[in-house]
Amino acid sequence: MQRRIKIGIDVGGTFTHAVAVNAANYEIIAKSYLPTTHTAAEGVARGVVEAMHKLLEEGKILAEEVALIAHSTTQATNALLEGDVARVGVIGMASGLESGRARRETDVGDIELAPGKFIHTVHRFLDSSALEEEKIRALIGELVAEGAEVIVASESFGVDNPQNEERVVAAAAAMGLPASAASIISQLYGLRIRTRTAVINASMLPKMLETANRTEQSVRASGITAPLMVMRSDGGIMEIDEMRRRPILTMLSGPAAGVAAALMYARISDGIFVEVGGTSSDISAIRNGRPLVRSAIVGGHKLYLRTLDVRTVGIGGGSMPRIKQNRIADVGPRSAHIAGLRYPSFAEIPAGAVFAQNLVQPRPGDPEDYLRIEIEGEEAAYTLTPTEAANYLDLVPDVGYGRGNRPVIDRIFAWLSRVWEEEGQKIATRLLDLASAKVIVVVEQLIKEYRMERSLVQLVGGGGGATAIVPYAARTLQLPHQIAENCEVISAIGAALGIIRDSVERTIIQPTEEEILKLRSQAIASVQRMGASPDSIEVTIDIDRQSKRVTATATGASELRARDLGVLPLEPEALRKLAALSFKTEPEQVDPAGGTPLLSLFLHRQLTTRLWGIVRREKKALRVLDQEGIVRLQLADADFWQGTIGQTRAFIDEAMENLTIYGDAGALLPDLFILIGRRIIDMTGLAEKEQILALARIETEKYDRDEPIVVLAAGR
């Protein structure tokens, strides 16, 4: 039987990592890395193709075995940071009384990306009540004469009827210019923000079009006909054609790939993902099996773009300590490779080597107090990093790139102990305390901001430096942790296993069932257009009562995963034992509580006390496991109702009656989930009972009324 292989490629700032994954069982067939080709004539496209060819050769993979190729990219982010963007010509449009406001709001001026780096714009206005082709072409010509390389069309209320924007885009295309309609980028009201978002997207179009074309041509020349996908900033993947339309969606593509792996490969339902490189760490949160997202900000301006909430700190496995009076005063943000220094962990240093301490300034303008360790008679120099400290304290498991040369590390700490007159263990502990503190602050912020249930949270480490930081941070936080398998290539795995994802957002004052259904249908159509299998598509609806924003997010696989379809289900007792591990208790304390034919529900009753034991309450902790034994949903305190589709309305009514909290701000509804078949329908983003009932009806209407169902509800 022919293998089905998915290739994932992560284009990082320094290296491009690649993996080949067997789609049937997630086995890693081959992995490779090579320097990222930023300066090549073909740009990063060259590295992507070279990494792919290396995998094919090392894994003895035939072109016809490749089911999918997906890659992350730093190109959009780098373009914005470096100001490597095109000048944008903006044509604003409106009619009647709207004209004055639209003229002002579509003229967004130059957009600052970083100190001294700008997107430069030129602007014209058209009365859209009487659009003429000749007038459109004339204005485009004026913009080109002022240096515009790409065109944006943005009309007041263009999201309701985009025809005029589309006419301008068609006219620009006929003149050989790339162009974009603001309504394609976002369907939210707010003309200035929508125009600004479209301008940022358009500024990247020429470069990204070139990269997309070169990548696709090279892949097809290899005889591979499989879909070519790109990582999105929200943790999903999209076909390369979508990148040609909306390159802005690839911002934070690299960190998003790591989060995708935490979801699809490590199968985390609630946790904090910490991807640790040599210099920095990217930290993001997952709750109820969904990555947490936020509105992107560029140059201090909010955009109509949803990205993963990724927070970057200047601490990695190679971060250098700063020294004051023979004591570590701080760690980072500079790392060993930036200062041209080596890791003792991965060096062969003779037993009789004579060490000397010096201080160094890694880059002009940096403090001159970073530790440099020299060896008499050697040109090469070293430093001390979290990698050495974690190894010295026996915190590094034998995974990834973290395990070091212990005899060398011991000699380094023995020498420092004599020089600094401090025990080696205290030196290592202080270094890790200072390094991990920067990660811990962000972890605590995420838990607090997103009201994550702490008892359910675990730290998940990825990246080559994960073992240097994550185990110690987890111990300090008193949280469980795991280092993801194949952590050194975790982002490449995330690209390979990523799910197709898109969101459709509209401003709706009082959303009706019809409007919610329409938005849902648009999201489904979008992911289908990008290659999602119809049977794999799931949709979540979020309604923000404050901003009046309704978001439909659809996800789907490029195919129904063979792993899901062909898996041999675990026996009930085996599932029970896995649930007990998740509850951190013994199997005897876990009760099977029903479920569906493809999802199993387990219950662990916990007695809580308050006021010196006077007030007692029983908590029902719940876990939902799939046939493979993967925890798909975990709730620390919830209730559930088991029955059939025909009882859905009654179950929701009872959940609302029992768990809704009433206060000055109105009714606070419980978090609701429906289990049906292999699906978990998440309704936590809905704000009103009528909306919940409407969505429940939409999601269940295609099933028979006697189909098994479970409703779960957790108070907020």
N, C-alpha and C positions, 0 to 999 in steps of 0.2 A: 504493500500500500504506500502510495506517495506521501511524503511528509508535507505538512502545511507549516511554513516557517514565517514568522513575523520578525522583521528587522527594525530595530530601534537605534537611532543615532542621536546622541546628545552633543550639541556644539557648544562647548564651554569657552571661557575666555582664554584658557591656555591649551587645553587638550580637547579633542573630539573623541568621545567614547562610543563604541558600537557593540551591540549584542545581536545574536540570532537566537530566537526563542521558538521552541516547538509549541505550536498553538494547541496541541492536544493535551499536553501535560505540564506546560510552562518550563520544561527542561531547557537550560542554557546550552545551546549547541556549540557556540563559539563567541568569543568576545575579543575586542581589540581596542587599541587607542593609538592616536598619532597627534602631532601638534596641529592646532587649529590654523587654517590657512587664511588668516585675515588679509595678508599682504599679497596673496596670489592674484594673478590677473583675473581669474575666475571667481575670486572672493571665497567665501566659506563654502560655496557650492563644490569647489574642488575637493575640500576635506570630506564632505558628505559622501561624494562618489568614491574617493579613495578608501574611506572606511568601509563602504559597502563592498567594494571589490576584495578587500583584505578578508572580510568575513566570509564571502563566497568561497574564497580559496582555502582558508583555514578550516572551515566547516564542511568542505566538499559539498557545497549547496548548489543545486541546479537552478537555473533561472526560473524554470516552471514550478519549482517547489515554493517560491516566494509568494506568500499570500498578501503581504502588506509591507510597505516601507513607511516609517514615520520618523521625523526628526524634529528636535527642538532647534531653536535658533536664537542667537543673541543679536542678530543683525538689526532688528527694529530698535531694541534698547540702546545698542551702541550708536546707531545713527542719531538718535535723539541726544544722547550724552555728548557726542562729538560734534553735533551740528552738521552732520553729513546728509543734508536734506535739500530738497528742491524748493525753489521759489514758487509760491502758490498764487494763482489768480482766482479771486473770489467774485462770483456774480451773485449778488443778492437780488431777491425778487419779492414783490408784493403788489397789491393793488389797493386803490381807494385810501381809506383812513389809515390802513396799516403801513402805508409806504414810508412815512417818516420814521417810525420806530424800526421797521425792517432795514432801512438804509443804514441806521446807526448800529444795529445789533449784528448785522452781517459784516460790518467793517471791523474785524477783530484786531487789526494792526499786526505788528511783529510780535511773535510769541517767544518769550525767553525759555530756553530749554535747560541751560546751565549758564554759569557766569561767562558772559561773552559769546554765548552760542544762541542763535535765534533762528526761527522760521520766519522768513521775510514774506510778506503778502502784499499784493496790489488788489485794488477793489473797484468794481463798477456796480451800478444798480440798474435794474430793468423793471419797467412797469409791466407786470404780468397779465394785465387785462387785455393787452393787444400785442402779444408776442409775434414777431416776424422773424423768419429764418435769417433774412439779410441783416437785421439789427443784431441778432445773437452772434452771427459770425463776425460782424464788425467789432463788437465789444471784445470778443475773444482775441481778435487781431490786435486790439489796443493793449490788452493785458500781456500778450506775447511780446509786443514791442517794448514793454516795460520790464521784460525779463522773466515772465511767468513760464514755467516748464510744465505745469500741471494745473488743471482747472477744477474748482469746486462750485457746484450750483446749490444754492440754499434759499428756499422760499419760505416765507411766513406761512405756517400751517401746511407745509409741504408733506408732512407725515400723513395728512388726511387724503391728499391727492398729489402724488409725486410726478404727474405727467409733465409739468413745466420743467422741473429739474431734469427729468429724463431727456427732454428735447435739447436742453443745453449740453448734456453729456454726449448725446448722439452727434450734435454739431461739432463738438470738440474732437470726438473720435474721427469724424470725417475729415478733419483738418490735421490728423495725425498726432493728436495730443492725448495723453492719459487724462482721465477726468473721473470725478466721483460726485454722486448726489448725496447731500446731507441726510436724506431720508433713508438711504441704504445703511448708513452707519448707525443711526438711532431713530426710533420712532417716538421718542419722548418730546413733549413740548419743552420750550425753552430755547428760543432761536439762537441766542448768543452761544450757549454751551454746545448746542448741536453743531453750529457752524464751526466753532473752535475744534471740536472733536474731528469733524470732517477735514479741516485744514491739516491737522496733525497726521491724519491717515493719508491724505493726498501727498503730503511732503515726502513720504516714504515710498510712494508708488513707483517711480522710475527705477530706483535701486532694487526694490523687492521684485518687480517684474523681471528685471534682468536675472536676478538670482534664481527665481522660480523657473524661468525658461531654460537656463543653463542646467539646473539640477534635473529637470524633467527630461531634457534632451539626452543627457548622459545616462540616466537610468534606462530610458527606452532603448538607447544604443546597446545596452548590455543584454538586451533580449527579455528584460523583465516587463511584464504587462500589468503587474499587480497595482492596486491603488497606491498613490503617493500622497502621504498625509503630512501635516505640519502641526506641531503642538500649539495650542491656544493659551492665552494668559489665564483662562479660568480652569485649566486642568484637563480640557478635552482635546480632541484632535479634529482637524478639518482637512478636506481635500485641498490640494495645492491651488486649484482654481479659486477657492475662497480666499486664499492669501493674496491672490492677484487683485481681488476686489477690496478686501479689508485687511491690509497688512498690519494695521494697528492692533488687531486681535492677537498678534504674536508677541506683544510686549510681555516680559516676564515669562517667556516661553520655557526657558531653562529650568527655573525653580518649579514651574508648573508640572514639568515632567516627573520630578521627584515625588511630588504629591500624588500624581497619578499612580506611581508605583506603590506608594504606601496604601492606596485604596485597592488596587487591582492585584498586586503581587503579595504584599505583606497583609492585605485584607484587614486594615484597621477600620473600625467603626467609630471609635472616639479616641482621639489622641492628638498629640503635638508632634509634628514631623520636623526634625532638625537635620538639615543636610549640611554637613561640615566639610568644607574644602580646606585648602592650606592656609588661606588668608581670612576667610569670612564664613559665616554660617547663615543659611536661609531658614527661617522658622515660620511655620504655618500650622493652622489648626484644622482638624476634621471632627465633625459632630454628626452623629446619626448617619454615618457613611457618606457625608457630603462635605466637600471642601468649602471652607468659609471664604466668601468673596466680599469685595468692597468696590466703591467707585475709584477709578484711577485718578491720580493727580499728576500733572505735568507742569513744571514751572510755577508751582503754587496755584494752578487753576484746576478746578474739578472738571472731569470729562464724563461724557455719557459712554463709559466703557467699564465693564465689570471685569476685575482681575482678582486672582487669588490674593488674599490678605497675607502677603509675604513680607516679613520683617527681617532685615539684614543687619547683622552685628559684626563688628570688626574683630572677630575671634575665630581662629581655625586651628587645625592640628599643627600648623607650623608657626603660630604666633610667637613673637619674641618678647622676653621680659625686659622691663626697664628697671635699672638698678640705681638705688640711692643708698650710699654708705653701706655697701655690701648687704643689701636687703632688697628683695623684689618689691618694687613700689607699684607696678602696674604690668599688664600683659597686653600686647598689641597696641595699635592696629597693624603695625608692620609685621611681616612674616619673614622667615628665613630666606626664601628664594628672592624676595625683593631686595634684601641686603646682600645677596650673593653668598650666603652662608649655607652650610650643610647641616643635616640632622645627624647627631651622634647615633641615633637609633639604627640608622641604615649604613653605618660606616664600619670599616675594619681598622681600628686604632690599636697599634701595638701596646702590649701590657706595660712596657717601660716608658711610654710617652710622657713628656713633661708639658703640662698645661700652663697657660698664662691667661689671665683675665684682662680684657680690654673693653672699652665702650665705643660704640660706633653710631654714626648718623646714617640711617639707611638711604634717605633721599634728601636733597637740598631742602632746607626749611624744617626738617624733622628735628626733634630733640636729640642731643648727642649722648644719650644714656642707655641705648639698647645694648644688651650683652653680646659680646663677641669673645669666643673662646679660641685661642691660638695654640698650636702645638709646635714646640721647638723643632726647627729643621723642616717643617712642612709649609708649603705655600697655602694649602687649603685651610679654611677656618670654619668654625662651627658656632652654634648657639645652643640654647636650651629652650625646649618647646613643651606644650602640653603633651605631646606624644611621648617624650622622655619621662615626664612626671607620671603619666598614667601607667606606663610600663613599670616604672620603679615601684609604684604602689600596687602592682599586680591587678590592674583593672582592665587589662586589654585581652579580650577573647581572641582566639585564633581565626579571625575573619578580617576581610578587607586588607588594608595596607598598614594597619596600626602596630602589629607585633614587631618589636625591635630586637636589636642585638643586646641582650641583657648584660653580659659581662662588660661591654663598653659603657652602657648606661650606669652600671654600678660604680665603675671607676670615675666617671664624671661627677657623680653625686658625692663620692668619697672625697674627691679633691675639693669640691665646693664646700663641703662640710668643714674641712680644715681651714680653708681661706676665710669663710664667712663665720666660722665658729658657731655653727648651728647644725643640728641633726639633719641628715639627708631627708628623712621622712617629713620633717617640718618644712623644708625647702620645697619639696614636691607638693605637699598639701597646700602651701601658700600660693604656689603658682596656679594650681588648679582651682583654688578658691577664687582668685582674682579673675581667672579666665572664664570659669563657668558662671560667675555672678552676672556677667553680661547676657548670657543666654537665659539664666534663671529669671531675670527681670522681665524679659519679653514673654517667657512662658507664663508667668504669673499674670501679666497684663492680658494675654489672650484668654486665659481661664476666666478672669474677672469680667472682661468686656463682653464675652460671648456666653456668660453664665453657664459654663460647662460644669457638669457634675464631677467634682474632683475624684470621687471614688471610682469613676469610670475611665479616667484619663491615664494614658501611658505615654511615655516618650518613645519615639521611634527614630533611630539614628540611621542616616544614610550618608553617602559620600566617603571618600577615602580617609577623612579624619574623624569619622564618627566615634570610633573607639577611644579617642583621646579626650573627648568632651562629654558625650552623652551619659556613660555610666556614672561618672562623678556627679554631674548635674542632677541626674535622677536620684542618686543617693541623698544628695543635699535636699532636694525637693520632697523626698519620701514618696516618690512615684515609681511604679514599675516601669521597666524599659525593655526594649529589644533592639538589637542591631539587625537591620534588615539583611536577609541573605543576599549575597553578591552586592553588598552596600557600595562598593567602589564604582559600580556601573549602574546604580539604581535609577538614575535619570534616563539612561538609555533604555532600560527595561520598561520604565514608565511610558516612554514614547512608543515602544513596541506594543504594549498592552492597553494603550489609551483608548478611551471610549469617545465616540463622536458626540459632540456637545454643541448646543447653541441656545441662546436666550433671546426672547422677543419681549421688549418692554414697551408699555404704553402708559400715558397719563390718562387715567379714567377716574372721574370724580366719584361716581357711585357704581362700581362694576356690577353688571347684571350677569345672569347665567349665560346669556347669549354672547356677551362680550368676552367672558372668560373662556367659553368654548371656542370662539373665533381665534383668540390669542393662542390657545392650546394647539389648535389646528395649524396655525402658522409656524409654531415651533416644531411640530412634527414634520411638516413639509420641508422645513429648512434642513433638518438632520437627514431626512431621506434624500434630499438633493445632494448632500455631502457624502452619501454612501451608506447610511445606516440601514440595517435590515429592519423592515417594518415590525416583525414579531419581537424585536429586542428593545423597542423604544418605550421609555418611561418618561413621564412629564411631572414636574412639580410646579406648583403655583405659589407665588409669594405676593402678598398685598401689603403695601406700606400705607397705612391710613394717614400718616402725617404728610408724606409727599404726594399721595394719590397715585403712586406708581404701582402698576401691576406687571409682574414678571413671570413669564412662562419659560421654564428651562427644560429642554428635551435632551435626553441622552440615549444613545443606542450603539450597538456594536456593528462593526463592518460585516459581521456574520454572527449567527448564533454560536456561541463559544462551544467548541467540541468538548471542552472540559466539563461544561455544564451538562451537555446532552449525553455524553457517554459515561459519566461517572457512575461507579457502583456505590449506591447509598450505604452509609455507615449504619450499623445496627443501633437500635435505640439505646442500649446500654453504653455503647461507645460514645454516642452523642451526649448522653448524660454525664459521662466522665469529663468530656471537653467543656460542657457547661459549668461543671463544678470548678474546673480550673479557672474559668473566667470569673466565677463568683468568689474565688479564693477560699473554697470550703471543700468538704468531703462530699462524694456522690450521694451518700445517705441523706444529706441535708438539702438535696435538690429534687424537686418533684416535676415529672413531665406534666405539662399543662395543655396539651393539644397542639393545634397548629393547622397546617394544610398538608396535602400529600407531599409537598416539596419543601416545606419549612416546618421546623419543630420549635415549640415554645416550652421554655423551662422556667420554673418558679423557685425562688429561694426566699423564705419568710425570715425577716429580721425584726427582732424586738428592740425598739428604741425607747429610751427613758429620758425625761427632763424633770427639772425641779427635784433633784435628789431622789429620783426614783418614784416620785408620787404620780407623775403623768407617764403612762405607758402607751405606746402605739406600735402596731404591727406594720412594717413596710413590706411591700411585695416587690422584690427586685426581679426583673425579667430579662431573659436572653432569648433571642431568636437565632437559630442555627440553620444553615442550609444542609443539604445532603452530604456535602464534603466535610461538615463539621466546622465551617467557618461562621464566626459570630457576625451576623448581618445587622443586628440591632441590639443595643443594651440600654435598659432603663433602670435607674436606681430605685425608683419609687413610683409604681404605676398600678393600674388595674386593667383587666381584660375581660372580653365577652366572646365566647365561642359559639358559633352557630352557622347559619347559611346566609347567602346573599339577600334573601327575602327578609331577614331580620336586621339588616344594616341600619335602617332608619331608627328602629327601636333602640339599638345599641348606642348609637350616637346621641339620641335624646337622653338616655340614662347617664352616659358619660358626662354630658354637658350639665345635667342637673346635679350630679354628684361632685364635680371637680371644678366648675366655674367659680372664680373668685370675683366678688363685686367690691369696688372701691370708688374713690373720688374720680378716678380717671375712666370709670365705666367698667364693663365686664372684661375680665381677663380669662380667655378661653384656655382649656387644657391643650397640650400637644397631643395630636391624634395621628394614629397610623392604622392602616388596614392591611392585613395579610391575606393574599389571595393567590393561589398557585405558587409560582416562584417569586411573585412580586411583593414588594413592601411599598404601599402607597403612602407617601409622606404628606400630611396636610398641616404641618406646623406653621407654614407661612400664611395661613388664612386667618382673617381677623373677625369674621362674623359667621354665626351658625348657618345662615342661609347659603353662604358661599361653600362651607364645608359639605352641606347636604347636596348642593348642586354638583360639586366635584366628585363626591362619592357616587352619585347617580351616574355621572358620565363615565367614571372608571369601571363601574360594575355592570353596566347595562348589556355588555356583550356576552356576559356569562349566564348560565342557567340559574334560576332562583334557588336551587338546592345545592349550588356550589359551596363547599366549605369556606368559611371566612372567620377571621379573628379581628376584632377591633381592640386596639390598645390605647390607653389614655393616661397621660401623666400630667399632674398639676404643675403649674409654673411657680 
